[in-house]
């Protein structure tokens, strides 16, 4: 089940979070950047810093994308194994149908109360 879940750590820093970080780094009020767009280099630097900080958090504090039970499994399993490495070593099974690659994954459905991933 741990490998099958489609949940994953997922964090994309927002413009507001980047502005908050920049204000903290420059020791100025966050309101200094209200209504202003940051240049691309500054935004990329802030995003890189925020993503690096996210990866240093304990697994139970990291942003997770998926339903609550899948998130709990991801956070639990991350403490005992590297999920990205495990998923890389065990990719989703796929096959060709009518010239199109089909991945063996059925997302969770509340109606059917299950999901499926074949690795």
Contact map, one row per residue, 1 for C-alpha under 8 A:
11111000000000000000000000000000000000000000000000000000000000000000000000000000000000000000000000000000000000000000000
11111000000000000000000000000000000000000000000000000000000000000000000011001000000000000000000000000000000000000000000
11111000000000000000000000000000000000000000000000000000000000000000000000000000001001100000000000000000000000000000001
11111100000000000000000000000000000000000000000000000000000000000000000000000000000000000000000000000000000000000001111
11111110000000000000000000000000000000000000000000000000000000000000010011000000000000000000000000000000000000000011100
00011111000000000000000000000000000000000000000000000000000000000100010000000000000000000000000000000000001000000000100
00001111100000000000000000000000000000000000000000000000000000011110011001000000000000000000000000000000000000000000000
00000111110000000000000000000000000000000000000000000000000000011100001001000000000000000000000000000000000000000000000
00000011111000000000000000000000000000000000000000000000000001111000000001000000000000000000000000000000000000000000000
00000001111100000000000000000000000000000000000000000000000000111000000000000000000000000000000000000000000000000000000
00000000111110000000000000000000000000000000000000100100000000110000000000000000000000000000000000000000000000000000000
00000000011111000000000000000000000000000000001000100000000000000000000000000000000000000000000000000000000000000000000
00000000001111101100000000000000000000000000001001100000000000000000000000000000000000000000000000000000000000000000000
00000000000111111100000000000000000000000000000000000000000000000000000000000000000000000000000000000000000000000000000
00000000000011111110000000000000000000000010000000000000000000000000000000000000000000000000000000000000000000000000000
00000000000001111111000000000000000000000000000000000000000000000000000000000000000000000000000000000000000000000000000
00000000000011111111100000000000000000000000000000000000000000000000000000000000000000000000000000000000000000000000000
00000000000011111111110000000000000000000010011001000000000000000000000000000000000000000000000000000000000000000000000
00000000000000111111111000000100100001000000000000000000000000000000000000000000000000000000000000000000000000000000000
00000000000000011111111100000100000000000000000000000000000000000000000000000000000000000000000000000000000000000000000
00000000000000001111111110000000000000000000010000000000000000000000000000000000000000000000000000000000000000000000000
00000000000000000111111111000000000000000000010000000000000000000000000000000000000000000000000000000000000000000000000
00000000000000000011111111111101100000000000000000000000000000000000000000000000000000000000000000000000000000000000000
00000000000000000001111111111100000000000000000000000000000000000000000000000000000000000000000000000000000000000000000
00000000000000000000111111110000000000000000000000000000000000000000000000000000000000000000000000000000000000000000000
00000000000000000000011111110000000000000000000000000000000000000000000000000000000000000000000000000000000000000000000
00000000000000000000001111111000000000000000000000000000000000000000000000000000000000000000000000000000000000000000000
00000000000000000000001111111101000000000000000000000000000000000000000000000000000000000000000000000000000000000000000
00000000000000000000001100111111000000000000000000000000000000000000000000000000000000000000000000000000000000000000000
00000000000000000011001100011111110000000000000000000000000000000000000000000000000000000000000000000000000000000000000
00000000000000000000000000001111110000000000000000000000000000000000000000000000000000000000000000000000000000000000000
00000000000000000000001000011111110000000000000000000000000000000000000000000000000000000000000000000000000000000000000
00000000000000000010001000000111111110000000000000000000000000000000000000000000000000000000000000000000000000000000000
00000000000000000000000000000111111100000000000000000000000000000000000000000000000000000000000000000000000000000000000
00000000000000000000000000000000111110000000000000000000000000000000000000000000000000000000000000000000000000000000000
00000000000000000000000000000000111111000000000000000000000000000000000000000000000000000000000000000000000000000000000
00000000000000000000000000000000101111100000000000000000000000000000000000000000000000000000000000000000000000000000000
00000000000000000010000000000000000111110110000000000000000000000000000000000000000000000000000000000000000000000000000
00000000000000000000000000000000000011111110000000000000000000000000000000000000000000000000000000000000000000000000000
00000000000000000000000000000000000001111111000000000000000000000000000000000000000000000000000000000000000000000000000
00000000000000000000000000000000000000111111100000000000000000000000000000000000000000000000000000000000000000000000000
00000000000000000000000000000000000001111111110000000000000000000000000000000000000000000000000000000000000000000000000
00000000000000100100000000000000000001111111111000000000000000000000000000000000000000000000000000000000000000000000000
00000000000000000000000000000000000000011111111100000000000000000000000000000000000000000000000000000000000000000000000
00000000000000000000000000000000000000001111111110000000000000000000000000000000000000000000000000000000000000000000000
00000000000000000100110000000000000000000111111111000000000000000000000000000000000000000000000000000000000000000000000
00000000000110000100000000000000000000000011111111100000000000000000000000000000000000000000000000000000000000000000000
00000000000000000000000000000000000000000001111111110000000000000000000000000000000000000000000000000000000000000000000
00000000000000000000000000000000000000000000111111111000000000000000000000000000000000000000000000000000000000000000000
00000000000010000100000000000000000000000000011111111100000000000000000000000000000000000000000000000000000000000000000
00000000001110000000000000000000000000000000001111111110000000000000000000000000000000000000000000000000000000000000000
00000000000000000000000000000000000000000000000111111111000000000000000000000000000000000000000000000000000000000000000
00000000000000000000000000000000000000000000000011111111100000000000000000000000000000000000000000000000000000000000000
00000000001000000000000000000000000000000000000001111111100001100000000000000000000000000000000000000000000000000000000
00000000000000000000000000000000000000000000000000111111100001000000000000000000000000000000000000000000000000000000000
00000000000000000000000000000000000000000000000000011111110000000000000000000000000000000000000000000000000000000000000
00000000000000000000000000000000000000000000000000001111111011000000000000000000000000000000000000000000000000000000000
00000000000000000000000000000000000000000000000000000001111111000000000000000000000000000000000000000000000000000000000
00000000000000000000000000000000000000000000000000000000111111000000000000110110000000000000000000000000000000000000000
00000000000000000000000000000000000000000000000000000000011111000000000000110000000000000000000000000000000000000000000
00000000000000000000000000000000000000000000000000000000111111100000000000000000000000000000000000000000000000000000000
00000000100000000000000000000000000000000000000000000110111111110000000000000000000000000000000000000000000000000000000
00000000111000000000000000000000000000000000000000000100000011111000000000000000000000000000000000000000000000000000000
00000011111000000000000000000000000000000000000000000000000001111100001000000000000000000000000000000000000000000000000
00000011110000000000000000000000000000000000000000000000000000111110001000000000000000000000000000000000000000000000000
00000111000000000000000000000000000000000000000000000000000000011111011000000000000000000000000000000000000000000000000
00000010000000000000000000000000000000000000000000000000000000001111111000000000000000000000000000000000000000000000000
00000000000000000000000000000000000000000000000000000000000000000111111100000000000000000000000000000000000000000000000
00000000000000000000000000000000000000000000000000000000000000000011111110000000000000000000000000000000000000000000000
00001110000000000000000000000000000000000000000000000000000000000111111111000000000000000000000000000000000000000000000
00000011000000000000000000000000000000000000000000000000000000011111111111100000000000000000000000000000000000000000000
00000000000000000000000000000000000000000000000000000000000000000001111111110000000000000000000000000000000000000000000
01001000000000000000000000000000000000000000000000000000000000000000111111111000000000000000000000000000000000000000000
01001011100000000000000000000000000000000000000000000000000000000000011111111100001000000000000000000000000000000000000
00000000000000000000000000000000000000000000000000000000001100000000001111111110000000000000000000000000000000000000000
00000000000000000000000000000000000000000000000000000000001100000000000111111111000000000000000000000000000000000000000
01000000000000000000000000000000000000000000000000000000000000000000000011111111101000000000000000000000000000000000000
00000000000000000000000000000000000000000000000000000000001000000000000001111111111000000000000000000000000000000000000
00000000000000000000000000000000000000000000000000000000001000000000000000111111110000000000000000000000000000000000000
00000000000000000000000000000000000000000000000000000000000000000000000000011111110000000000000000000000000000000000000
00000000000000000000000000000000000000000000000000000000000000000000000000001111111001000000000000000000000000000000000
00000000000000000000000000000000000000000000000000000000000000000000000000000111111111000000000000000000000000000000000
00100000000000000000000000000000000000000000000000000000000000000000000001001100111111100000000000000000000000000000000
00000000000000000000000000000000000000000000000000000000000000000000000000000000011111110000000000000000000000000000000
00000000000000000000000000000000000000000000000000000000000000000000000000000000011111111000000000000000000000000000000
00100000000000000000000000000000000000000000000000000000000000000000000000000000111111111100000000000000000000000000000
00100000000000000000000000000000000000000000000000000000000000000000000000000000001111111111000000000000000000000000000
00000000000000000000000000000000000000000000000000000000000000000000000000000000000111111110000000000000000000000000000
00000000000000000000000000000000000000000000000000000000000000000000000000000000000011111110000000000000000000000000000
00000000000000000000000000000000000000000000000000000000000000000000000000000000000001111111000000000000000000000000001
00000000000000000000000000000000000000000000000000000000000000000000000000000000000000111111100000000000000000000000001
00000000000000000000000000000000000000000000000000000000000000000000000000000000000000100111110000000011100000000000111
00000000000000000000000000000000000000000000000000000000000000000000000000000000000000000011111000000011000000000000011
00000000000000000000000000000000000000000000000000000000000000000000000000000000000000000001111100001111000000000000000
00000000000000000000000000000000000000000000000000000000000000000000000000000000000000000000111110001111000000000000000
00000000000000000000000000000000000000000000000000000000000000000000000000000000000000000000011111111100000000000000000
00000000000000000000000000000000000000000000000000000000000000000000000000000000000000000000001111111100000000000000000
00000000000000000000000000000000000000000000000000000000000000000000000000000000000000000000000111110000000000000000000
00000000000000000000000000000000000000000000000000000000000000000000000000000000000000000000000111111000000000000000000
00000000000000000000000000000000000000000000000000000000000000000000000000000000000000000000000111111100000000000000000
00000000000000000000000000000000000000000000000000000000000000000000000000000000000000000000011110111110000000000000000
00000000000000000000000000000000000000000000000000000000000000000000000000000000000000000000011110011111000000000000000
00000000000000000000000000000000000000000000000000000000000000000000000000000000000000000001111000001111100000000000000
00000000000000000000000000000000000000000000000000000000000000000000000000000000000000000001111000000111110000000001111
00000000000000000000000000000000000000000000000000000000000000000000000000000000000000000001000000000011111000000011110
00000000000000000000000000000000000000000000000000000000000000000000000000000000000000000000000000000001111100000011100
00000100000000000000000000000000000000000000000000000000000000000000000000000000000000000000000000000000111110000111000
00000000000000000000000000000000000000000000000000000000000000000000000000000000000000000000000000000000011111011111000
00000000000000000000000000000000000000000000000000000000000000000000000000000000000000000000000000000000001111111110000
00000000000000000000000000000000000000000000000000000000000000000000000000000000000000000000000000000000000111111100000
00000000000000000000000000000000000000000000000000000000000000000000000000000000000000000000000000000000000011111000000
00000000000000000000000000000000000000000000000000000000000000000000000000000000000000000000000000000000000111111100000
00000000000000000000000000000000000000000000000000000000000000000000000000000000000000000000000000000000000111111110000
00000000000000000000000000000000000000000000000000000000000000000000000000000000000000000000000000000000001111011111000
00001000000000000000000000000000000000000000000000000000000000000000000000000000000000000000000000000000111110001111100
00011000000000000000000000000000000000000000000000000000000000000000000000000000000000000000000000000001111100000111110
00011100000000000000000000000000000000000000000000000000000000000000000000000000000000000001000000000001110000000011111
00010000000000000000000000000000000000000000000000000000000000000000000000000000000000000001100000000001100000000001111
00110000000000000000000000000000000000000000000000000000000000000000000000000000000000000111100000000001000000000000111
